[in-house]
């Protein structure tokens, strides 16, 4: 599964807004400048994210957008769904879709709800706040985070530390 460019941009834009959390509201143009997202796309995303209740927009001098909730209370699934709609791996999971040649004989379709729920739950477990801090080196490489070491054998995190 690959995110659309628009959903990817929405996550990038929201993480930029989260890093500014607590400061004055930002304009879509400023977010576009900070992220490299084209201006019209940033404006479209701001509208979609505000409509979904993830951003709050204010007009006038001192206006702009800010997060509607703390970054820790916004998850990645919400951001993706604001742009793409419900998370589903295949189109046959969408209600009202009847354009599959295997409809009626597909043995997998009845089970895809479980798969979609698992994918959504995994994305819902990642808060926007998580994306505002640098990941550990193992996470960047795509591997699991290293297992915690026994306190007696662990190397101190900084010189002069004691356990």
Secondary structure, DSSP 8 states (H G I E B T S, - for coil): ----HHHHHHHHHHHHHHHTTTS--B-HHHHHHHHT--HHHHHHHHHHHHHTTSEEEE-STT-EEEESS-GGG-BHHHHHHHHH-S--SSGGGSTT----TTTTT-SSGGGHHHHHHHHHHHHHTSBGGGGGS---HHHHTTS-------TTT---SSTT---
